[in-house]
Amino acid sequence: MLRIRSLVFDFLMYSTMLVHGVLLSPLAIWSVDGAYWVAKAYCRIVFWYLKVICNLHVEFRGEVPKGEVIVCSKHMSFLDAMMLMYILPRAKFIMKRELIFAPVVGFYALRVGATPIARNKKGGAVKSMVKSIEKGHEKEIGQTVIYPQGTRVLPGVTKPYRVGAAVLYDRFGQDCAPAATNTGVFWARRSPYRKPGVAVMEFLPIIPAGKPLKEFLVELEDVVESNSNRLMEEAGFVFEDEPTKS
């Protein structure tokens, strides 16, 4: 039954993405505000599907960041990306370059000012990311969302934090809003199952601008990982004695 519910949800999610995204594209073409409205409305529809079909609810905790701030979030699922897009006033994602070619998603991501990067270019990717964000800052204020680990991570899997978040924190002199989540417990990377429960996105206390980079990265990893682990444990996830490394 879980598999059937998950299949029904996936069908509705992707078919709605196509129909909703295409029919309402004139709004996105007309203005960035229109693009955000369409994206947030789609997220709201998907959350309803999850609740009705899969008995999976979404919940937000903590103070939602506003203004120009860097949001550094744990990334475990497409769901947490939708949750950030929905709840942040003007989310602008740092995303892998391949996504700009994804139907519907790529168009809306670029329309709201997402920054695509080629992850295999390492140092060059960071420089390109900074230049793109600088251009975006000239146009409008928003919340720059970056995943410090650079990819989705399965529950219980450890992966080092990359330097990108620290570069943005230092270069733009902005506060950092860490965010923890447990979405992977219910909707894991590459999993066909959408499990019942409560998926949480929790915004943690701000890390003020100006800290030494090494100190910043240590603090960021500690607060995001410890609180994400806490949320996963609350959701019933049992950690192994020896965490798996990717």
C-alpha positions as CSV (number, residue, x, y, z in Angstrom):
1,M,0.0,0.0,0.0
2,L,2.9,2.4,0.8
3,R,4.4,1.8,-2.6
4,I,1.0,2.4,-4.4
5,R,0.4,5.6,-2.4
6,S,3.9,6.8,-3.3
7,L,3.4,6.1,-7.0
8,V,0.1,8.0,-7.0
9,F,1.8,10.9,-5.3
10,D,4.7,10.9,-7.7
11,F,2.4,10.9,-10.7
12,L,0.4,13.8,-9.4
13,M,3.5,15.7,-8.3
14,Y,5.1,15.6,-11.7
15,S,2.0,15.9,-13.8
16,T,1.0,19.0,-11.8
17,M,4.4,20.4,-12.2
18,L,4.1,20.2,-15.9
19,V,0.6,21.5,-16.2
20,H,0.9,24.2,-13.4
21,G,4.3,25.3,-14.6
22,V,3.4,25.6,-18.3
23,L,-0.1,27.2,-17.9
24,L,1.1,29.8,-15.4
25,S,4.4,30.5,-17.2
26,P,3.1,33.9,-18.5
27,L,3.0,35.1,-14.9
28,A,6.6,34.1,-14.4
29,I,7.6,35.7,-17.7
30,W,5.8,38.9,-16.7
31,S,7.6,39.4,-13.4
32,V,9.8,37.7,-10.8
33,D,7.0,38.2,-8.3
34,G,4.8,36.1,-10.6
35,A,7.5,33.4,-10.8
36,Y,7.7,33.2,-7.0
37,W,3.9,33.1,-6.7
38,V,3.7,30.2,-9.2
39,A,6.5,28.3,-7.4
40,K,5.0,28.8,-3.9
41,A,1.6,27.8,-5.1
42,Y,3.0,24.6,-6.6
43,C,4.8,23.8,-3.3
44,R,1.5,24.3,-1.4
45,I,-0.3,21.9,-3.8
46,V,2.5,19.2,-3.3
47,F,2.3,19.6,0.5
48,W,-1.5,18.9,0.2
49,Y,-0.9,15.8,-1.9
50,L,1.6,14.5,0.7
51,K,-0.8,15.0,3.5
52,V,-3.9,13.5,1.8
53,I,-2.2,10.6,-0.1
54,C,0.9,9.8,2.0
55,N,-0.1,11.1,5.4
56,L,3.1,13.1,5.4
57,H,2.8,16.6,6.9
58,V,5.3,19.5,6.7
59,E,6.1,21.6,9.6
60,F,8.3,24.8,10.0
61,R,10.0,25.8,13.2
62,G,12.1,28.7,14.3
63,E,12.2,32.3,13.0
64,V,12.0,32.4,9.2
65,P,15.0,34.4,7.8
66,K,14.2,37.6,5.9
67,G,16.2,40.2,4.1
68,E,19.7,39.5,2.7
69,V,21.0,36.5,4.5
70,I,22.8,33.2,3.6
71,V,20.7,30.2,4.4
72,C,22.8,27.1,5.0
73,S,20.6,24.0,5.1
74,K,20.9,20.3,5.5
75,H,19.8,18.7,2.2
76,M,18.2,15.3,2.2
77,S,15.4,15.4,-0.3
78,F,13.6,17.3,-3.0
79,L,11.0,18.0,-0.2
80,D,13.3,20.2,1.8
81,A,14.1,22.3,-1.3
82,M,10.3,22.8,-1.8
83,M,9.9,23.7,1.9
84,L,12.6,26.4,1.6
85,M,11.2,27.8,-1.6
86,Y,7.7,28.0,0.0
87,I,8.6,29.5,3.4
88,L,11.4,31.9,2.5
89,P,10.3,35.3,1.1
90,R,12.8,35.4,-1.8
91,A,14.8,32.1,-1.9
92,K,17.6,32.1,-4.5
93,F,19.2,28.7,-4.6
94,I,22.8,27.7,-5.4
95,M,22.2,24.6,-7.5
96,K,24.0,22.1,-9.7
97,R,24.2,23.3,-13.3
98,E,22.4,20.2,-14.7
99,L,19.1,21.4,-13.1
100,I,18.8,24.3,-15.4
101,F,18.0,21.9,-18.2
102,A,15.3,20.1,-16.2
103,P,11.8,20.8,-17.6
104,V,9.9,23.5,-15.7
105,V,12.2,23.4,-12.7
106,G,15.1,25.0,-14.7
107,F,13.0,27.8,-16.1
108,Y,11.6,28.8,-12.7
109,A,14.9,28.5,-10.9
110,L,16.6,30.8,-13.3
111,R,13.6,33.2,-13.3
112,V,13.9,33.7,-9.5
113,G,17.7,34.2,-9.6
114,A,19.1,30.7,-8.8
115,T,22.8,30.4,-9.4
116,P,23.9,27.3,-11.4
117,I,27.4,25.9,-10.8
118,A,29.4,23.1,-12.4
119,R,30.4,21.1,-9.3
120,N,33.3,19.3,-11.2
121,K,35.2,22.5,-11.6
122,K,36.1,22.9,-7.9
123,G,37.8,26.3,-7.5
124,G,36.4,27.6,-10.7
125,A,32.9,26.8,-9.6
126,V,33.3,28.9,-6.4
127,K,34.6,31.9,-8.4
128,S,31.7,31.5,-10.9
129,M,29.2,31.2,-8.1
130,V,30.5,34.4,-6.4
131,K,30.3,36.4,-9.7
132,S,26.8,35.2,-10.4
133,I,25.5,36.1,-6.9
134,E,27.1,39.5,-7.1
135,K,25.2,40.2,-10.3
136,G,22.0,39.0,-8.6
137,H,22.5,41.2,-5.6
138,E,22.5,44.2,-7.9
139,K,19.0,43.4,-9.0
140,E,17.1,42.5,-5.8
141,I,17.4,41.4,-2.2
142,G,16.8,37.8,-1.3
143,Q,17.9,34.8,0.8
144,T,20.8,32.9,-0.8
145,V,20.3,29.2,-0.1
146,I,23.3,26.9,-0.2
147,Y,23.7,23.3,0.8
148,P,27.1,23.1,2.6
149,Q,27.5,19.5,1.8
150,G,26.9,20.1,-1.8
151,T,24.4,17.3,-2.4
152,R,21.5,15.3,-0.9
153,V,22.6,13.1,2.0
154,L,20.9,10.0,3.3
155,P,19.9,9.8,7.0
156,G,22.9,8.5,9.0
157,V,25.4,9.3,6.3
158,T,28.2,11.8,7.1
159,K,29.7,14.0,4.4
160,P,32.2,16.9,4.9
161,Y,31.1,20.5,4.6
162,R,32.5,22.2,1.6
163,V,34.1,25.6,1.4
164,G,31.4,27.3,-0.7
165,A,29.3,28.4,2.3
166,A,32.3,29.9,4.0
167,V,33.3,31.8,0.9
168,L,29.9,33.4,0.6
169,Y,29.8,34.2,4.3
170,D,33.2,35.9,4.1
171,R,32.7,37.6,0.7
172,F,29.3,39.2,1.2
173,G,29.6,39.8,5.0
174,Q,26.1,38.6,5.6
175,D,24.6,36.7,8.6
176,C,24.1,33.0,8.2
177,A,20.8,31.3,9.0
178,P,21.5,27.6,9.6
179,A,18.6,25.2,8.9
180,A,18.1,21.6,10.1
181,T,15.7,19.0,8.7
182,N,14.6,15.4,8.9
183,T,13.1,15.1,5.4
184,G,15.3,12.2,4.4
185,V,13.6,9.9,7.0
186,F,10.3,10.2,5.0
187,W,11.5,10.9,1.5
188,A,15.1,9.7,1.1
189,R,17.4,10.3,-1.9
190,R,16.5,8.0,-4.8
191,S,13.9,6.2,-2.7
192,P,10.5,5.3,-4.3
193,Y,8.8,5.6,-0.9
194,R,7.0,8.6,0.7
195,K,6.5,7.6,4.3
196,P,4.0,9.0,6.7
197,G,5.0,11.3,9.5
198,V,6.0,15.0,10.1
199,A,8.8,16.4,7.9
200,V,10.4,19.4,9.7
201,M,12.4,22.3,8.5
202,E,13.8,24.1,11.6
203,F,15.6,27.5,11.3
204,L,18.3,27.8,14.0
205,P,19.8,30.9,15.7
206,I,21.6,33.2,13.3
207,I,25.4,33.0,13.1
208,P,26.4,36.7,12.8
209,A,28.7,37.9,10.1
210,G,32.4,38.5,10.8
211,K,33.6,35.3,12.4
212,P,36.8,33.6,11.2
213,L,36.1,31.2,8.5
214,K,37.4,28.1,10.2
215,E,35.4,28.9,13.3
216,F,32.3,29.6,11.2
217,L,32.5,26.3,9.4
218,V,33.0,24.3,12.6
219,E,30.0,26.1,14.2
220,L,27.8,25.7,11.1
221,E,28.5,22.0,10.8
222,D,27.9,21.4,14.5
223,V,24.6,23.2,14.8
224,V,23.2,21.8,11.5
225,E,24.2,18.2,12.0
226,S,23.4,18.0,15.7
227,N,19.9,19.5,15.2
228,S,19.2,17.5,12.1
229,N,20.2,14.3,14.0
230,R,17.8,15.4,16.8
231,L,14.9,15.9,14.4
232,M,15.6,12.5,12.8
233,E,15.7,10.8,16.1
234,E,12.4,12.5,17.0
235,A,11.0,11.0,13.8
236,G,12.0,7.5,14.9
237,F,15.2,7.1,12.9
238,V,17.8,4.9,14.6
239,F,21.4,5.7,14.0
240,E,24.1,3.1,13.6
241,D,27.0,3.0,16.1
242,E,29.3,3.7,13.2
243,P,27.9,6.4,10.8
244,T,28.2,5.5,7.1
245,K,30.4,7.8,5.1
246,S,29.9,8.8,1.5
